[in-house]
Amino acid sequence: MPDETGPLNVGLLLFIPYRAMETRIFRALAEAGFDDFTPAQARVMQRIGPDGTRLTELAEAAQVTKQTAGFLVDQLERTGYVRRTPDPTDARARLVRVAERGAAAQPVAARALAAVEAEWREHLGPRAWEQLRATLTELRTITDPYL
């Protein structure tokens, strides 16, 4: 549908390809039998560190409330994607870790992501692809609160 009000704003220009990539990844996951989680759950799961992450840190990184993160982690735990374990550095705290089912889904998502990136690189050409990556990486320095 053509935009009669002028060019799309940068936010939409960033969002449209992101959503297309996300859709492809979720389709690949569903085809592999991982069809029981949502994009919101995936955004939380993507922020779990290799040694586990506290719920408060997940909430911050996903930019959701602690209550929302807790709700999403509860859902992910029930379906076997994550597990909670004691934090070895603080007996009162718990870490959220990727569980077996989550670990099995990760390579499926990684392959789908690589396929999308390869298609985009081919479409844009190597030079434009590298410029896009460099530009977005530079923009991240002023937009990513976790750098």
Beta strands, then each sheet from edge to edge (+ up, - down):
strand 1: 53-54
strand 2: 82-87
strand 3: 90-98
sheet 1: 1+ 3- 2+
end
